[in-house]
Structures are given as C-alpha cells and as structure tokens.
Amino acid sequence: MTSPKSIDLADVLAKRLRESGYEDARVRRLDAVKDGGIAVRRMPSTCDATYYGGGRSLQYVVQVVVARESELDAIDDCCAIAGMAPDLDLASENGSYALTSIEVYTEPQELESVPLSVWETRLRANINVRS
C-alpha cells in the first residue's frame, strides 16, 4: 500500500506568489519572518465528507502572513495577495488533491506592528483528497 501524499496547497500557493513577484513568499513558520517576508502556513482544516473509497472532501485553510518595515507596504501586499489568490492556478503539483474552489476566508487584518508591520489573510479551499 502506498502512503498518501502530503497536501501541497501551501507549497503551490507560495510558488505562485513568487511567480507573481513576491519573491520572499515561502512555506515557513512565523518566526522566520521576524526580519520581514511572507509566510504561507497551513491551518487546521475540516472534513466535510468521507467517501466509501476512503476519499475526503476538505475545507483546507491557508494563512498568508506579510511582514514589512512599512505599514503601507504590509497592507498593500496583503490586500493584493487576498485579491489575486483566488484567481491563481492552485492545482496540486504532486497529485495530492483536486481543487474545487478557493476563496478569501478572512479579510486582511493586522497581527502586530512592533517592530515590523505584520498583516495576514486566510484562504479557504474546498479540495478532494484520495486515500
């Protein structure tokens, strides 16, 4: 039996953001952006349904955290990412999921402002995974 593949949605999103000009977008922990950058993070997901064959329908949440020296840059980048992410091609690159839809789950909001300005938004994707 083969083991299931890791869901690569956060990795794909970070890659698409880099391709869109946000070169510092990476899947990483929050403490990795203490000097600035963009962290793409997996958040807890919820299972909508489990199918007879073992597949599942998930609401998969990804957080995008933007840390910048300038508050205006942090706000602008976070809002731009929230606006463009649902239109990006976020199909799985390793075959771990089939994307049904993606939407902004939480509008951009400030997390903290000392010493950097840090803003975040969350995206919720409806995906199907096979067992």
Secondary structure, DSSP 8 states (H G I E B T S, - for coil): --------HHHHHHHHHHHTT-TTEEE--GGGGTTSEEEEEE---EEEEE-TTS-EEEEEEEEEEEEESSHHHHHHHHHHHHHHGGGS----SSSS-EEEEEEEEEEEEEEE-SSSEEEEEEEEEEEEE--
